[in-house]
Amino acid sequence: MKTPATPAEMTGALNPRPNSTPTTEPAPIQRAKIEAHFRAHRSLSTLEGRNELGIMHPAARVQELRDSGYRIDTVWTHQTDTTGRRHRVARYHWRGLVEGSK
């Protein structure tokens, strides 16, 4: 009979590179990536943020941009991911800066 996996073994199974350097970029860099994307494309979906920009939680960065004076609208839509599954996702539309901010 097989013995149950230890928590460390389970973590290793979920994270195949447990001793690797984290690949998450700091929030300011993620915000800068989203801002640059907005300037070029005017909108960004949750899946685009994850797949194209490598930002796992774009909603948090978008909220931080809003808090710093950016006008960003949210429209809910459906989008298919890379596995073919359909999801309800946010599409963020950049409207520039709030008058008098920054």
N, CA, C and O atoms as CSV, one atom per row, in Angstrom:
chain,resi,resn,atom,element,x,y,z
A,1,MET,N,N,0.831,-1.182,0.000
A,1,MET,CA,C,0.000,0.000,0.000
A,1,MET,C,C,0.876,1.246,0.000
A,1,MET,O,O,1.858,1.329,0.737
A,2,LYS,N,N,0.514,2.201,-0.823
A,2,LYS,CA,C,1.303,3.430,-0.949
A,2,LYS,C,C,1.040,4.350,0.239
A,2,LYS,O,O,-0.100,4.506,0.676
A,3,THR,N,N,2.117,4.962,0.760
A,3,THR,CA,C,1.942,5.896,1.879
A,3,THR,C,C,1.478,7.248,1.342
A,3,THR,O,O,1.834,7.620,0.224
A,4,PRO,N,N,0.693,7.983,2.121
A,4,PRO,CA,C,0.224,9.300,1.673
A,4,PRO,C,C,1.398,10.259,1.480
A,4,PRO,O,O,2.413,10.163,2.170
A,5,ALA,N,N,1.248,11.173,0.544
A,5,ALA,CA,C,2.289,12.166,0.282
A,5,ALA,C,C,2.378,13.151,1.436
A,5,ALA,O,O,1.374,13.506,2.053
A,6,THR,N,N,3.594,13.579,1.712
A,6,THR,CA,C,3.794,14.600,2.746
A,6,THR,C,C,3.421,15.969,2.160
A,6,THR,O,O,3.349,16.119,0.940
A,7,PRO,N,N,3.183,16.969,3.026
A,7,PRO,CA,C,2.897,18.306,2.498
A,7,PRO,C,C,4.003,18.829,1.572
A,7,PRO,O,O,3.717,19.480,0.567
A,8,ALA,N,N,5.251,18.547,1.911
A,8,ALA,CA,C,6.361,19.003,1.064
A,8,ALA,C,C,6.310,18.332,-0.302
A,8,ALA,O,O,6.565,18.973,-1.322
A,9,GLU,N,N,5.980,17.041,-0.325
A,9,GLU,CA,C,5.866,16.335,-1.601
A,9,GLU,C,C,4.686,16.866,-2.409
A,9,GLU,O,O,4.764,16.988,-3.632
A,10,MET,N,N,3.599,17.180,-1.719
A,10,MET,CA,C,2.445,17.711,-2.422
A,10,MET,C,C,2.762,19.075,-3.015
A,10,MET,O,O,2.350,19.367,-4.138
A,11,THR,N,N,3.487,19.915,-2.283
A,11,THR,CA,C,3.881,21.223,-2.797
A,11,THR,C,C,4.769,21.047,-4.017
A,11,THR,O,O,4.614,21.758,-5.011
A,12,GLY,N,N,5.693,20.109,-3.945
A,12,GLY,CA,C,6.570,19.852,-5.081
A,12,GLY,C,C,5.805,19.400,-6.304
A,12,GLY,O,O,6.175,19.725,-7.432
A,13,ALA,N,N,4.728,18.644,-6.082
A,13,ALA,CA,C,3.917,18.183,-7.204
A,13,ALA,C,C,3.189,19.350,-7.859
A,13,ALA,O,O,3.014,19.375,-9.078
A,14,LEU,N,N,2.769,20.307,-7.055
A,14,LEU,CA,C,2.075,21.476,-7.598
A,14,LEU,C,C,3.047,22.495,-8.167
A,14,LEU,O,O,2.710,23.211,-9.109
A,15,ASN,N,N,4.230,22.568,-7.617
A,15,ASN,CA,C,5.246,23.513,-8.065
A,15,ASN,C,C,6.473,22.724,-8.475
A,15,ASN,O,O,7.312,22.423,-7.626
A,16,PRO,N,N,6.608,22.378,-9.743
A,16,PRO,CA,C,7.702,21.516,-10.167
A,16,PRO,C,C,9.082,22.147,-10.006
A,16,PRO,O,O,10.092,21.453,-10.124
A,17,ARG,N,N,9.140,23.449,-9.737
A,17,ARG,CA,C,10.431,24.101,-9.543
A,17,ARG,C,C,10.482,24.750,-8.156
A,17,ARG,O,O,10.608,25.971,-8.062
A,18,PRO,N,N,10.387,23.961,-7.075
A,18,PRO,CA,C,10.280,24.548,-5.742
A,18,PRO,C,C,11.486,25.388,-5.328
A,18,PRO,O,O,11.342,26.275,-4.487
A,19,ASN,N,N,12.650,25.142,-5.881
A,19,ASN,CA,C,13.846,25.891,-5.499
A,19,ASN,C,C,14.207,26.977,-6.511
A,19,ASN,O,O,15.294,27.550,-6.441
A,20,SER,N,N,13.314,27.260,-7.440
A,20,SER,CA,C,13.608,28.249,-8.456
A,20,SER,C,C,13.302,29.655,-7.956
A,20,SER,O,O,12.603,29.841,-6.959
A,21,THR,N,N,13.831,30.620,-8.657
A,21,THR,CA,C,13.571,32.023,-8.342
A,21,THR,C,C,12.154,32.372,-8.759
A,21,THR,O,O,11.725,31.972,-9.842
A,22,PRO,N,N,11.403,33.112,-7.929
A,22,PRO,CA,C,10.044,33.501,-8.313
A,22,PRO,C,C,10.061,34.305,-9.606
A,22,PRO,O,O,10.963,35.112,-9.836
A,23,THR,N,N,9.061,34.079,-10.444
A,23,THR,CA,C,9.011,34.787,-11.717
A,23,THR,C,C,8.006,35.934,-11.702
A,23,THR,O,O,7.831,36.615,-12.712
A,24,THR,N,N,7.353,36.151,-10.580
A,24,THR,CA,C,6.377,37.224,-10.479
A,24,THR,C,C,7.090,38.565,-10.445
A,24,THR,O,O,8.019,38.769,-9.664
A,25,GLU,N,N,6.647,39.469,-11.294
A,25,GLU,CA,C,7.223,40.806,-11.314
A,25,GLU,C,C,6.536,41.657,-10.247
A,25,GLU,O,O,5.377,41.416,-9.911
A,26,PRO,N,N,7.242,42.643,-9.721
A,26,PRO,CA,C,6.628,43.529,-8.729
A,26,PRO,C,C,5.429,44.280,-9.326
A,26,PRO,O,O,5.359,44.511,-10.533
A,27,ALA,N,N,4.501,44.650,-8.458
A,27,ALA,CA,C,3.277,45.342,-8.887
A,27,ALA,C,C,3.554,46.587,-9.733
A,27,ALA,O,O,2.851,46.798,-10.721
A,28,PRO,N,N,4.553,47.432,-9.392
A,28,PRO,CA,C,4.779,48.616,-10.232
A,28,PRO,C,C,5.135,48.262,-11.687
A,28,PRO,O,O,4.739,48.974,-12.610
A,29,ILE,N,N,5.862,47.192,-11.887
A,29,ILE,CA,C,6.211,46.766,-13.244
A,29,ILE,C,C,4.966,46.246,-13.947
A,29,ILE,O,O,4.756,46.526,-15.127
A,30,GLN,N,N,4.134,45.487,-13.227
A,30,GLN,CA,C,2.891,44.989,-13.815
A,30,GLN,C,C,1.976,46.151,-14.201
A,30,GLN,O,O,1.363,46.126,-15.269
A,31,ARG,N,N,1.879,47.167,-13.341
A,31,ARG,CA,C,1.049,48.332,-13.674
A,31,ARG,C,C,1.585,49.045,-14.906
A,31,ARG,O,O,0.809,49.480,-15.757
A,32,ALA,N,N,2.899,49.168,-15.010
A,32,ALA,CA,C,3.504,49.820,-16.173
A,32,ALA,C,C,3.212,49.037,-17.456
A,32,ALA,O,O,2.969,49.632,-18.506
A,33,LYS,N,N,3.235,47.716,-17.373
A,33,LYS,CA,C,2.908,46.887,-18.537
A,33,LYS,C,C,1.463,47.106,-18.975
A,33,LYS,O,O,1.179,47.228,-20.167
A,34,ILE,N,N,0.549,47.155,-18.000
A,34,ILE,CA,C,-0.856,47.372,-18.330
A,34,ILE,C,C,-1.054,48.764,-18.912
A,34,ILE,O,O,-1.783,48.926,-19.891
A,35,GLU,N,N,-0.418,49.764,-18.327
A,35,GLU,CA,C,-0.539,51.126,-18.849
A,35,GLU,C,C,-0.033,51.207,-20.293
A,35,GLU,O,O,-0.671,51.833,-21.139
A,36,ALA,N,N,1.097,50.583,-20.572
A,36,ALA,CA,C,1.639,50.576,-21.940
A,36,ALA,C,C,0.678,49.864,-22.890
A,36,ALA,O,O,0.480,50.303,-24.022
A,37,HIS,N,N,0.088,48.773,-22.431
A,37,HIS,CA,C,-0.881,48.051,-23.257
A,37,HIS,C,C,-2.090,48.936,-23.540
A,37,HIS,O,O,-2.569,48.986,-24.672
A,38,PHE,N,N,-2.586,49.634,-22.520
A,38,PHE,CA,C,-3.715,50.542,-22.712
A,38,PHE,C,C,-3.383,51.632,-23.731
A,38,PHE,O,O,-4.210,51.953,-24.584
A,39,ARG,N,N,-2.206,52.188,-23.648
A,39,ARG,CA,C,-1.828,53.259,-24.573
A,39,ARG,C,C,-1.776,52.752,-26.022
A,39,ARG,O,O,-2.085,53.490,-26.958
A,40,ALA,N,N,-1.388,51.500,-26.190
A,40,ALA,CA,C,-1.285,50.927,-27.535
A,40,ALA,C,C,-2.611,50.380,-28.049
A,40,ALA,O,O,-2.895,50.466,-29.243
A,41,HIS,N,N,-3.428,49.814,-27.154
A,41,HIS,CA,C,-4.623,49.076,-27.586
A,41,HIS,C,C,-5.939,49.587,-27.015
A,41,HIS,O,O,-7.005,49.191,-27.486
A,42,ARG,N,N,-5.888,50.450,-26.017
A,42,ARG,CA,C,-7.068,51.063,-25.388
A,42,ARG,C,C,-7.905,50.131,-24.523
A,42,ARG,O,O,-8.725,50.612,-23.741
A,43,SER,N,N,-7.728,48.809,-24.633
A,43,SER,CA,C,-8.471,47.890,-23.762
A,43,SER,C,C,-7.632,46.645,-23.487
A,43,SER,O,O,-6.654,46.359,-24.178
A,44,LEU,N,N,-8.050,45.920,-22.457
A,44,LEU,CA,C,-7.346,44.711,-22.033
A,44,LEU,C,C,-8.343,43.803,-21.340
A,44,LEU,O,O,-9.118,44.260,-20.499
A,45,SER,N,N,-8.333,42.517,-21.684
A,45,SER,CA,C,-9.188,41.560,-20.970
A,45,SER,C,C,-8.355,40.837,-19.909
A,45,SER,O,O,-7.125,40.866,-19.932
A,46,THR,N,N,-9.045,40.203,-18.999
A,46,THR,CA,C,-8.368,39.423,-17.963
A,46,THR,C,C,-7.451,38.376,-18.594
A,46,THR,O,O,-6.299,38.228,-18.187
A,47,LEU,N,N,-7.966,37.649,-19.589
A,47,LEU,CA,C,-7.143,36.609,-20.213
A,47,LEU,C,C,-5.972,37.182,-20.982
A,47,LEU,O,O,-4.898,36.581,-20.985
A,48,GLU,N,N,-6.137,38.317,-21.633
A,48,GLU,CA,C,-5.011,38.959,-22.325
A,48,GLU,C,C,-3.939,39.373,-21.320
A,48,GLU,O,O,-2.745,39.213,-21.571
A,49,GLY,N,N,-4.376,39.903,-20.185
A,49,GLY,CA,C,-3.411,40.273,-19.148
A,49,GLY,C,C,-2.605,39.085,-18.670
A,49,GLY,O,O,-1.399,39.186,-18.444
A,50,ARG,N,N,-3.282,37.956,-18.519
A,50,ARG,CA,C,-2.588,36.745,-18.073
A,50,ARG,C,C,-1.708,36.148,-19.162
A,50,ARG,O,O,-0.535,35.857,-18.928
A,51,ASN,N,N,-2.273,35.966,-20.355
A,51,ASN,CA,C,-1.562,35.253,-21.418
A,51,ASN,C,C,-0.516,36.099,-22.128
A,51,ASN,O,O,0.558,35.596,-22.461
A,52,GLU,N,N,-0.805,37.364,-22.364
A,52,GLU,CA,C,0.110,38.215,-23.137
A,52,GLU,C,C,1.083,38.999,-22.262
A,52,GLU,O,O,2.228,39.233,-22.648
A,53,LEU,N,N,0.616,39.403,-21.079
A,53,LEU,CA,C,1.469,40.228,-20.221
A,53,LEU,C,C,2.056,39.450,-19.045
A,53,LEU,O,O,2.960,39.938,-18.366
A,54,GLY,N,N,1.546,38.246,-18.804
A,54,GLY,CA,C,2.068,37.436,-17.701
A,54,GLY,C,C,1.639,37.927,-16.326
A,54,GLY,O,O,2.339,37.698,-15.340
A,55,ILE,N,N,0.489,38.603,-16.252
A,55,ILE,CA,C,-0.017,39.135,-14.988
A,55,ILE,C,C,-1.178,38.246,-14.555
A,55,ILE,O,O,-2.218,38.212,-15.213
A,56,MET,N,N,-1.002,37.535,-13.464
A,56,MET,CA,C,-2.000,36.550,-13.054
A,56,MET,C,C,-3.284,37.169,-12.504
A,56,MET,O,O,-4.348,36.555,-12.594
A,57,HIS,N,N,-3.201,38.378,-11.935
A,57,HIS,CA,C,-4.395,39.009,-11.364
A,57,HIS,C,C,-4.487,40.453,-11.881
A,57,HIS,O,O,-4.263,41.401,-11.129
A,58,PRO,N,N,-4.816,40.609,-13.164
A,58,PRO,CA,C,-4.871,41.950,-13.735
A,58,PRO,C,C,-5.863,42.872,-13.030
A,58,PRO,O,O,-5.661,44.086,-13.004
A,59,ALA,N,N,-6.935,42.314,-12.457
A,59,ALA,CA,C,-7.943,43.156,-11.799
A,59,ALA,C,C,-7.333,43.987,-10.674
A,59,ALA,O,O,-7.701,45.148,-10.497
A,60,ALA,N,N,-6.424,43.420,-9.925
A,60,ALA,CA,C,-5.786,44.158,-8.830
A,60,ALA,C,C,-4.969,45.324,-9.365
A,60,ALA,O,O,-5.020,46.427,-8.821
A,61,ARG,N,N,-4.214,45.078,-10.433
A,61,ARG,CA,C,-3.398,46.154,-11.013
A,61,ARG,C,C,-4.274,47.245,-11.624
A,61,ARG,O,O,-3.953,48.429,-11.528
A,62,VAL,N,N,-5.376,46.848,-12.251
A,62,VAL,CA,C,-6.303,47.827,-12.827
A,62,VAL,C,C,-6.894,48.687,-11.713
A,62,VAL,O,O,-7.013,49.902,-11.868
A,63,GLN,N,N,-7.260,48.078,-10.610
A,63,GLN,CA,C,-7.811,48.854,-9.489
A,63,GLN,C,C,-6.770,49.832,-8.953
A,63,GLN,O,O,-7.105,50.967,-8.615
A,64,GLU,N,N,-5.531,49.410,-8.873
A,64,GLU,CA,C,-4.470,50.308,-8.411
A,64,GLU,C,C,-4.291,51.481,-9.374
A,64,GLU,O,O,-4.058,52.609,-8.940
A,65,LEU,N,N,-4.398,51.223,-10.672
A,65,LEU,CA,C,-4.323,52.319,-11.646
A,65,LEU,C,C,-5.504,53.273,-11.463
A,65,LEU,O,O,-5.337,54.490,-11.535
A,66,ARG,N,N,-6.684,52.726,-11.230
A,66,ARG,CA,C,-7.853,53.579,-10.948
A,66,ARG,C,C,-7.610,54.441,-9.718
A,66,ARG,O,O,-7.889,55.640,-9.720
A,67,ASP,N,N,-7.089,53.821,-8.674
A,67,ASP,CA,C,-6.828,54.541,-7.425
A,67,ASP,C,C,-5.812,55.666,-7.605
A,67,ASP,O,O,-5.817,56.640,-6.852
A,68,SER,N,N,-4.939,55.529,-8.609
A,68,SER,CA,C,-3.935,56.561,-8.854
A,68,SER,C,C,-4.405,57.611,-9.858
A,68,SER,O,O,-3.636,58.499,-10.227
A,69,GLY,N,N,-5.661,57.518,-10.305
A,69,GLY,CA,C,-6.212,58.583,-11.131
A,69,GLY,C,C,-6.580,58.222,-12.554
A,69,GLY,O,O,-6.980,59.100,-13.318
A,70,TYR,N,N,-6.460,56.965,-12.936
A,70,TYR,CA,C,-6.840,56.561,-14.288
A,70,TYR,C,C,-8.330,56.245,-14.351
A,70,TYR,O,O,-8.892,55.655,-13.428
A,71,ARG,N,N,-8.954,56.640,-15.441
A,71,ARG,CA,C,-10.354,56.277,-15.688
A,71,ARG,C,C,-10.352,54.991,-16.504
A,71,ARG,O,O,-9.893,54.974,-17.646
A,72,ILE,N,N,-10.855,53.941,-15.928
A,72,ILE,CA,C,-10.894,52.637,-16.590
A,72,ILE,C,C,-12.271,52.043,-16.364
A,72,ILE,O,O,-12.688,51.840,-15.224
A,73,ASP,N,N,-12.974,51.765,-17.448
A,73,ASP,CA,C,-14.300,51.151,-17.375
A,73,ASP,C,C,-14.168,49.644,-17.502
A,73,ASP,O,O,-13.242,49.141,-18.138
A,74,THR,N,N,-15.109,48.925,-16.887
A,74,THR,CA,C,-15.151,47.464,-16.984
A,74,THR,C,C,-16.407,47.044,-17.720
A,74,THR,O,O,-17.506,47.499,-17.404
A,75,VAL,N,N,-16.239,46.177,-18.702
A,75,VAL,CA,C,-17.357,45.571,-19.425
A,75,VAL,C,C,-17.176,44.065,-19.308
A,75,VAL,O,O,-16.094,43.543,-19.580
A,76,TRP,N,N,-18.237,43.363,-18.903
A,76,TRP,CA,C,-18.161,41.907,-18.779
A,76,TRP,C,C,-18.464,41.270,-20.129
A,76,TRP,O,O,-19.404,41.659,-20.822
A,77,THR,N,N,-17.653,40.291,-20.485
A,77,THR,CA,C,-17.777,39.626,-21.777
A,77,THR,C,C,-17.420,38.154,-21.613
A,77,THR,O,O,-17.091,37.712,-20.512
A,78,HIS,N,N,-17.482,37.403,-22.690
A,78,HIS,CA,C,-17.065,35.995,-22.687
A,78,HIS,C,C,-15.893,35.835,-23.638
A,78,HIS,O,O,-15.860,36.424,-24.719
A,79,GLN,N,N,-14.936,35.027,-23.215
A,79,GLN,CA,C,-13.733,34.812,-24.011
A,79,GLN,C,C,-13.288,33.365,-23.838
A,79,GLN,O,O,-13.449,32.785,-22.764
A,80,THR,N,N,-12.734,32.791,-24.885
A,80,THR,CA,C,-12.249,31.411,-24.860
A,80,THR,C,C,-10.775,31.402,-24.497
A,80,THR,O,O,-9.989,32.159,-25.066
A,81,ASP,N,N,-10.393,30.545,-23.549
A,81,ASP,CA,C,-8.985,30.460,-23.154
A,81,ASP,C,C,-8.211,29.542,-24.099
A,81,ASP,O,O,-8.767,29.028,-25.070
A,82,THR,N,N,-6.942,29.345,-23.811
A,82,THR,CA,C,-6.070,28.552,-24.689
A,82,THR,C,C,-6.435,27.069,-24.718
A,82,THR,O,O,-5.994,26.343,-25.609
A,83,THR,N,N,-7.239,26.610,-23.749
A,83,THR,CA,C,-7.665,25.208,-23.741
A,83,THR,C,C,-9.013,25.017,-24.427
A,83,THR,O,O,-9.509,23.896,-24.536
A,84,GLY,N,N,-9.605,26.122,-24.890
A,84,GLY,CA,C,-10.891,26.037,-25.558
A,84,GLY,C,C,-12.093,26.236,-24.643
A,84,GLY,O,O,-13.238,26.170,-25.092
A,85,ARG,N,N,-11.837,26.477,-23.374
A,85,ARG,CA,C,-12.940,26.705,-22.424
A,85,ARG,C,C,-13.367,28.161,-22.446
A,85,ARG,O,O,-12.540,29.069,-22.537
A,86,ARG,N,N,-14.666,28.364,-22.363
A,86,ARG,CA,C,-15.227,29.708,-22.392
A,86,ARG,C,C,-15.392,30.236,-20.970
A,86,ARG,O,O,-15.822,29.511,-20.072
A,87,HIS,N,N,-15.041,31.519,-20.775
A,87,HIS,CA,C,-15.100,32.142,-19.452
A,87,HIS,C,C,-15.768,33.509,-19.541
A,87,HIS,O,O,-15.685,34.185,-20.567
A,88,ARG,N,N,-16.423,33.905,-18.472
A,88,ARG,CA,C,-16.901,35.273,-18.332
A,88,ARG,C,C,-15.733,36.066,-17.764
A,88,ARG,O,O,-15.257,35.777,-16.666
A,89,VAL,N,N,-15.273,37.059,-18.507
A,89,VAL,CA,C,-14.097,37.825,-18.105
A,89,VAL,C,C,-14.371,39.319,-18.216
A,89,VAL,O,O,-15.285,39.753,-18.917
A,90,ALA,N,N,-13.571,40.076,-17.519
A,90,ALA,CA,C,-13.659,41.531,-17.607
A,90,ALA,C,C,-12.827,42.012,-18.789
A,90,ALA,O,O,-11.745,41.490,-19.056
A,91,ARG,N,N,-13.349,43.019,-19.498
A,91,ARG,CA,C,-12.560,43.754,-20.476
A,91,ARG,C,C,-12.499,45.173,-19.954
A,91,ARG,O,O,-13.526,45.822,-19.758
A,92,TYR,N,N,-11.283,45.649,-19.730
A,92,TYR,CA,C,-11.049,46.977,-19.180
A,92,TYR,C,C,-10.788,47.950,-20.329
A,92,TYR,O,O,-9.965,47.686,-21.205
A,93,HIS,N,N,-11.497,49.074,-20.311
A,93,HIS,CA,C,-11.350,50.103,-21.347
A,93,HIS,C,C,-10.743,51.343,-20.713
A,93,HIS,O,O,-11.300,51.918,-19.778
A,94,TRP,N,N,-9.602,51.743,-21.234
A,94,TRP,CA,C,-8.856,52.888,-20.709
A,94,TRP,C,C,-9.432,54.178,-21.247
A,94,TRP,O,O,-9.617,54.325,-22.455
A,95,ARG,N,N,-9.718,55.115,-20.359
A,95,ARG,CA,C,-10.283,56.422,-20.723
A,95,ARG,C,C,-9.349,57.573,-20.367
A,95,ARG,O,O,-9.755,58.734,-20.418
A,96,GLY,N,N,-8.112,57.270,-20.010
A,96,GLY,CA,C,-7.140,58.327,-19.676
A,96,GLY,C,C,-7.150,58.650,-18.193
A,96,GLY,O,O,-7.640,57.879,-17.369
A,97,LEU,N,N,-6.594,59.813,-17.877
A,97,LEU,CA,C,-6.506,60.265,-16.499
A,97,LEU,C,C,-7.713,61.087,-16.105
A,97,LEU,O,O,-8.316,61.774,-16.930
A,98,VAL,N,N,-8.056,61.007,-14.829
A,98,VAL,CA,C,-9.090,61.880,-14.278
A,98,VAL,C,C,-8.513,63.292,-14.291
A,98,VAL,O,O,-7.344,63.490,-13.959
A,99,GLU,N,N,-9.315,64.255,-14.666
A,99,GLU,CA,C,-8.894,65.655,-14.726
A,99,GLU,C,C,-8.238,66.081,-13.407
A,99,GLU,O,O,-8.815,65.902,-12.334
A,100,GLY,N,N,-7.055,66.633,-13.495
A,100,GLY,CA,C,-6.367,67.153,-12.312
A,100,GLY,C,C,-5.573,66.139,-11.513
A,100,GLY,O,O,-4.973,66.503,-10.502
A,101,SER,N,N,-5.545,64.883,-11.926
A,101,SER,CA,C,-4.755,63.891,-11.178
A,101,SER,C,C,-3.368,63.778,-11.781
A,101,SER,O,O,-3.135,64.137,-12.935
A,102,LYS,N,N,-2.470,63.277,-10.981
A,102,LYS,CA,C,-1.052,63.108,-11.314
A,102,LYS,C,C,-0.446,64.417,-11.570
A,102,LYS,O,O,0.745,64.497,-11.869
